[in-house]
Amino acid sequence: MRTRTLPLAVFAALSAHPALAFTSAAKQSVDQCVPYWQAENLPQLAEANDPVAQRCLSLRLENEKDPVAAAQWRGRSARSGDRYAMYDMGLFAGGSGDLAEAVKWFRAAAAQGLPDAITQLGAYYSSPSEAGDRLNYKIAVEYLEQAAGMGDPEAQYRLGSMYFRGRPLTMNYAEAFRYTKMAAESGHAKAAAMLSRLYVGGKGTPVDEREAYFWLLIAAAKIQGSDEILDAVRDYLEKRLDAATVAAIQDRALRWKPAS
């Protein structure tokens, strides 16, 4: 069944949906903390200068609504060399507006090979509002390419977006599709929404509404409840596919798991 064309602006709005934020460092940090949280002597381990225990205690205290104590343990962990704590220090500093402090901690975590921190540096140097007169697209792209090569989905997504927009990189839909697909296959929800858009528009790939619908469902799994933008895109695609195809793609999406 053929219907009117859905404006690509709707797909663009979906790919920027705030519910689709992604960070792999947070998941890795939490996964590492699970056995520490199960340990009865976590405070003692932290006091004994175990940097991982200090970070995990910080996260627990943050969850228990004790931000002051959480910040103290996060700082101790970062100064003891824990790269995830360094990354968190950068996030908190950036959130409070201290960009110089944020960059300092992201550099420290990046020096220990944390892809998320390298990506944050790429994001910083490509943001006019953050970098100001330190804006440097060449350095930004170098950081993002480094992180993307390490498999960081956020860096892959950002590079894909740069190639799609044609700034600061030369517009290249093939590269936009390549990077976006890599990120989506790793579970990056914004990339999944963007990939759906690329399949619908035939940008860097032949038009494929089945794949567009599949990746829309992967992105939609991150959005709880009804959403006007999501509903519009889903309705558009479902009306262009027959019922059997829709059911088969929905089953495939339910069984899908991100690449490890």
Secondary structure, 3 states (H helix, E strand, C coil): CCCCCCCHHHHHHHHCCHHHCCCHHHHHHHHHHHHHHHCCCHHHHHHCCCHHHHHHHHHHHHHCCCHHHHHHHHHHHHHCCCHHHHHHHHHHHHHCCCHHHHHHHHHHHHHCCCHHHHHHHHHHHCCHHHHHHHCCHHHHHHHHHHHHHCCCHHHHHHHHHHHHHCCCCCCCHHHHHHHHHHHHHCCCHHHHHHHHHHHHHCCCCCCCHHHHHHHHHHHHCCCCCCCHHHHHHHHHHHHHCCHHHHHHHHHHHHHCCCCC
